[in-house]
Amino acid sequence: MRIRATVAAVTGALALSALAVPAVQAADGGIDKTTAAERFGVSRSAMSTAAADELPVVSKVTINGGKDIVLGTTAAKKFTVSLTASHSAGIQDAYIDLWHGKDVDNIDGYLPPNEEVATCTAVNATTSTCKLTITAVPGSDLYMNSLAGTWHVTAAVLANDEVGSVYWNDYYGTHRVQRLSKLTANAAPEPVKKGKTITVTGKLTRANWETRKYAGYSTQPVKLQFRKKNSNTYTTVKTVKTNSKGDLKTTVKATVDGYFRWSYAGTSTTPAVNAAGDFVDVK
């Protein structure tokens, strides 16, 4: 697991440590100024003045374009994170990370930004949109399967005023990080006489970040679907659960030419996936 802890300073770029000191949040969703003073290395009096005057306001945070972060067994994934924030003096810098754990005192997963300074583009004199990138690596950052699921999102902003007003929220939002799933389908025999029985098999697997291989996903409900040869729409025929190895098997009657596939709806830890349709020629 890559855990980068840096010394926080408000005199320059917004250097950060998501693990160093827990953020105590104010009732309005901002950060506690005493904890912020300790975290960012500014005097309590300066922080009190900044908090009393004005704190930056974050209006939007986007992780990976709003899509779940899905990783397989080997390939690293680099994705963009961004936030939009406002302050009367403008925005100097921003920070976003993802972390996993019960709370900031019990973190077992951490995805920090690649850049030390965000790229901030002014929307107007007071508002900017700031972008960063994060890279997640299976087997390293994602070193155990229990890290799949919901992660916390930290959002922080440094204003461009003299006192260096700071907004920091370790619990700004959540985002899902998932184990890539795969699904196959095979219908046999092909061709088949009308009215005869077809056996449809398949297998549901997902990435195992600990072994760096794909493994069968057991006891999962998967829909068997069919679409006619000249149709674009699949219709669910029945639902079958995978066995202990992730295998699927069922039988149906052959009626018309068409495609059979398996369709899995997904869970919080595993994305939805459809198998490629397997064509059956009915004589």
Salt bridges, closest charged atoms under 4 A:
GLU38 OE2 - ARG44 NH2 3.64
GLU54 OE1 - HIS87 NE2 3.60
ASP68 OD2 - ARG176 NH2 3.04
ASP108 OD1 - HIS100 ND1 2.67
GLU116 OE2 - ARG4 NH1 3.66
ASP141 OD1 - ARG2 NE 2.80
ASP161 OD2 - HIS87 NE2 3.60
ASP170 OD2 - ARG39 NH2 3.43
ASP247 OD1 - LYS203 NZ 2.97
ASP281 OD2 - LYS283 NZ 3.00
